[in-house]
Amino acid sequence: MTAKDLVPAPGTPGTPGTPTDERLLKTSPVKKLMGRPELGSVVGAVAVFIFFAIVADSFLRTTSLATVLYAASTIGIMAVPVALLMIGGEFDLSAGVMVTTSALISSMFSYQMTANVWVGVGVSLLATLAIGVFNGVMLTRTDPPSFIITLGTFLMLTGMNLGFTKLISGTVSTKSISDMEGFSSAKEVFASSITIGGVDFKITIVWWLALIAVATWILLRTRVGNWIFAVGGGEDAARAVGVPVSATKIGLYMGVAFGAWISGQHLLFSYDVVQSGEGVGNELIYIIAAVIGGCLITGGYGSAVGAAVGALIFGMVSKGIVFAEWNPDWFKFFLGVMLLLATLLNHWVRKRAEATK
């Protein structure tokens, strides 16, 4: 063996001029696009938009699009933090009823304590975040998976919502708080409309866009975002490299709770009273929006933008059926079709992205 034989061949990792980290390799725009988790949902959203634009004459009206965006925002406010939780490898089956719990706490505390409505809103925020902490601590301190733990929380909140409402109000709904101090200002924050070009857009759209921006910044520009992907990709490996796994998961559950608080306040200040049985089943819709948006059930992959697009697809389908004057009984059928098609498309996109690396 000569000295020449010991010289690495050109292009061998570790030789001068050869990148040792795949992140330093030049990647074409097409490959970058194929690697985006929301690509499949964007393609699906364009297809759904074109479809309803053709079959429903009123779909392209500005007022109709504002209605679609409102429907999407009510789901998207929850779908975004649920997506982050799923990227972290966990679920929250209590998310739907937690929205109702948040609204009930605000309403009943304000009414019973004859306090300013904003006091009830603040108490609701603390109580809802405490539920998120409870879910996170139970998950990190015990062995059962998040599916079982949050299913238990779901059942407890469902019973508490009904039990406390009937105990305090005597009925299954809360008392009106529309004449209380602070109601008008709270409604401006959580349930008002913004007029643009003569068209009213609900304030929830602003909340939704803000959450998308914050969640995207966290995922792509902060250390916490790296922790979320690491925890979802492999909890043991993440812990081995110093990722605070427990704190990350508790924080993700608190994020879902914060979204539930926003949605709960919108529910309360939109209708003044709250039915204690609302919210059951909505947790599946939030998960569906996240999955359509490219989040993996197994964790470690997804984006906030994808979840937002998934919520947009939900809004277009739910309102597009109405604008097309179809039987709304078929809505969940179309939603199921969208879920299956989006899942298959996302799987294909990921395979293509992996093949081009």
VENMOUR-V369849 format. One record per residue. N is the residue number from 1. RES is the residue in one letter. SS is DSSP state (H for helix, E for strand, L for the rest). PHI is phi in whole degrees, 0 to 359 (* if undefined). PSI is psi as a letter, one per 30 degrees, with the letter a starting at -180 (999 if undefined). Layout:
n=<N:N>
res=<RES:RES>
ss=<SS:SS>
phi=<PHI:PHI>
psi=<PSI:PSI>
This chain:
n=<1:2:3:4:5:6:7:8:9:10:11:12:13:14:15:16:17:18:19:20:21:22:23:24:25:26:27:28:29:30:31:32:33:34:35:36:37:38:39:40:41:42:43:44:45:46:47:48:49:50:51:52:53:54:55:56:57:58:59:60:61:62:63:64:65:66:67:68:69:70:71:72:73:74:75:76:77:78:79:80:81:82:83:84:85:86:87:88:89:90:91:92:93:94:95:96:97:98:99:100:101:102:103:104:105:106:107:108:109:110:111:112:113:114:115:116:117:118:119:120:121:122:123:124:125:126:127:128:129:130:131:132:133:134:135:136:137:138:139:140:141:142:143:144:145:146:147:148:149:150:151:152:153:154:155:156:157:158:159:160:161:162:163:164:165:166:167:168:169:170:171:172:173:174:175:176:177:178:179:180:181:182:183:184:185:186:187:188:189:190:191:192:193:194:195:196:197:198:199:200:201:202:203:204:205:206:207:208:209:210:211:212:213:214:215:216:217:218:219:220:221:222:223:224:225:226:227:228:229:230:231:232:233:234:235:236:237:238:239:240:241:242:243:244:245:246:247:248:249:250:251:252:253:254:255:256:257:258:259:260:261:262:263:264:265:266:267:268:269:270:271:272:273:274:275:276:277:278:279:280:281:282:283:284:285:286:287:288:289:290:291:292:293:294:295:296:297:298:299:300:301:302:303:304:305:306:307:308:309:310:311:312:313:314:315:316:317:318:319:320:321:322:323:324:325:326:327:328:329:330:331:332:333:334:335:336:337:338:339:340:341:342:343:344:345:346:347:348:349:350:351:352:353:354:355:356:357>
res=<M:T:A:K:D:L:V:P:A:P:G:T:P:G:T:P:G:T:P:T:D:E:R:L:L:K:T:S:P:V:K:K:L:M:G:R:P:E:L:G:S:V:V:G:A:V:A:V:F:I:F:F:A:I:V:A:D:S:F:L:R:T:T:S:L:A:T:V:L:Y:A:A:S:T:I:G:I:M:A:V:P:V:A:L:L:M:I:G:G:E:F:D:L:S:A:G:V:M:V:T:T:S:A:L:I:S:S:M:F:S:Y:Q:M:T:A:N:V:W:V:G:V:G:V:S:L:L:A:T:L:A:I:G:V:F:N:G:V:M:L:T:R:T:D:P:P:S:F:I:I:T:L:G:T:F:L:M:L:T:G:M:N:L:G:F:T:K:L:I:S:G:T:V:S:T:K:S:I:S:D:M:E:G:F:S:S:A:K:E:V:F:A:S:S:I:T:I:G:G:V:D:F:K:I:T:I:V:W:W:L:A:L:I:A:V:A:T:W:I:L:L:R:T:R:V:G:N:W:I:F:A:V:G:G:G:E:D:A:A:R:A:V:G:V:P:V:S:A:T:K:I:G:L:Y:M:G:V:A:F:G:A:W:I:S:G:Q:H:L:L:F:S:Y:D:V:V:Q:S:G:E:G:V:G:N:E:L:I:Y:I:I:A:A:V:I:G:G:C:L:I:T:G:G:Y:G:S:A:V:G:A:A:V:G:A:L:I:F:G:M:V:S:K:G:I:V:F:A:E:W:N:P:D:W:F:K:F:F:L:G:V:M:L:L:L:A:T:L:L:N:H:W:V:R:K:R:A:E:A:T:K>
ss=<L:L:H:H:H:H:L:L:L:L:L:L:L:L:L:L:L:L:L:L:L:H:H:H:L:L:L:L:H:H:H:H:H:H:L:L:L:L:H:H:H:H:H:H:H:H:H:H:H:H:H:H:H:H:H:L:H:H:H:H:L:H:H:H:H:H:H:H:H:H:H:H:H:H:H:H:H:H:H:H:H:H:H:H:H:H:H:L:L:L:L:L:L:L:H:H:H:H:H:H:H:H:H:H:H:H:H:H:H:H:H:H:L:L:L:L:H:H:H:H:H:H:H:H:H:H:H:H:H:H:H:H:H:H:H:H:H:H:H:H:H:L:L:L:L:H:H:H:H:H:H:H:H:H:H:H:H:H:H:H:H:H:H:H:H:H:H:H:H:L:L:L:E:L:L:L:L:L:L:L:L:L:H:H:H:H:H:H:H:H:L:L:E:E:E:E:L:L:E:E:E:E:H:H:H:H:H:H:H:H:H:H:H:H:H:H:H:H:H:H:H:L:H:H:H:H:H:H:H:H:H:H:H:L:H:H:H:H:H:H:L:L:L:L:H:H:H:H:H:H:H:H:H:H:H:H:H:H:H:H:H:H:H:H:H:H:H:H:H:H:H:L:L:L:E:L:L:L:L:L:L:H:H:H:H:H:H:H:H:H:H:H:L:L:L:L:L:L:L:L:L:L:L:H:H:H:H:H:H:H:H:H:H:H:H:H:H:H:H:H:H:H:H:L:L:L:L:H:H:H:H:H:H:H:H:H:H:H:H:H:H:H:H:H:H:H:H:H:H:H:H:H:H:H:H:L:L>
phi=<*:260:298:295:292:275:280:298:292:304:92:287:307:101:277:301:85:250:297:264:241:297:290:272:287:289:238:291:304:295:295:298:296:294:273:284:293:271:302:300:291:295:299:296:296:297:296:295:299:297:300:285:296:277:273:236:298:273:295:273:294:299:295:292:295:295:294:298:296:295:299:292:292:295:273:295:301:268:296:295:293:296:297:300:296:292:298:283:89:230:235:220:279:266:299:294:286:296:300:294:301:300:293:296:297:300:293:289:295:298:290:288:268:45:261:301:304:295:294:298:297:294:298:298:299:296:294:292:298:296:296:298:297:301:300:294:292:300:292:279:257:232:271:301:290:298:302:288:298:284:294:297:297:303:293:296:294:300:292:293:302:287:297:292:296:290:292:273:263:82:224:271:230:278:279:290:239:293:263:272:296:93:296:297:291:292:295:298:282:250:215:269:234:246:267:230:62:82:246:272:245:292:294:298:296:294:302:300:297:295:295:300:297:294:296:295:298:298:292:257:233:231:295:300:299:298:297:298:296:295:297:290:284:177:298:295:295:296:295:293:261:95:286:285:300:298:297:297:291:298:298:294:292:292:297:297:297:296:299:295:295:300:296:294:292:297:301:294:278:276:241:75:243:233:275:292:268:287:96:294:97:293:301:291:294:297:294:300:299:293:292:302:283:108:287:276:298:278:88:84:208:146:203:291:297:299:297:295:294:300:294:296:299:301:296:294:292:296:272:298:298:292:296:279:61:268:291:294:297:273:303:292:297:296:295:296:297:299:298:295:296:295:296:295:294:297:297:296:298:296:297:296:296:293:290:269:286>
psi=<k:l:f:e:f:f:k:k:k:k:f:k:k:f:l:k:f:k:k:f:k:f:f:f:k:k:k:l:e:e:e:e:e:f:f:k:f:g:e:e:e:e:e:e:e:e:e:e:e:e:e:f:f:e:f:j:e:f:e:g:k:e:e:e:e:e:e:e:e:e:e:e:e:f:e:e:e:e:e:e:e:e:e:e:e:e:e:g:g:l:l:j:f:g:e:e:f:e:e:e:e:e:e:e:e:e:e:e:e:e:e:e:f:h:l:k:e:f:e:e:e:e:e:e:e:e:e:e:e:e:e:e:e:e:e:e:e:e:e:f:f:l:e:k:l:f:e:e:e:f:e:e:e:e:e:e:e:e:e:e:e:e:e:e:e:e:e:e:f:f:a:g:l:l:l:k:g:f:g:l:k:f:e:e:e:e:e:e:e:f:g:a:l:k:k:j:h:g:k:k:k:k:f:f:e:e:e:e:e:e:e:e:e:e:e:e:e:e:e:f:g:l:e:e:e:e:e:e:e:e:e:e:f:j:e:e:e:e:e:f:g:g:k:i:e:e:e:e:e:e:e:e:e:e:e:e:e:e:e:e:e:e:e:e:e:e:e:e:f:e:f:e:l:k:k:f:g:l:f:k:f:f:e:e:e:e:e:e:e:e:e:e:g:g:k:k:e:f:l:g:k:a:l:e:e:e:e:e:e:e:e:e:e:e:e:e:e:e:e:e:e:e:e:f:h:l:j:f:f:g:e:f:e:e:e:e:e:e:e:e:e:e:e:e:e:e:e:e:e:e:e:e:e:e:f:f:999>
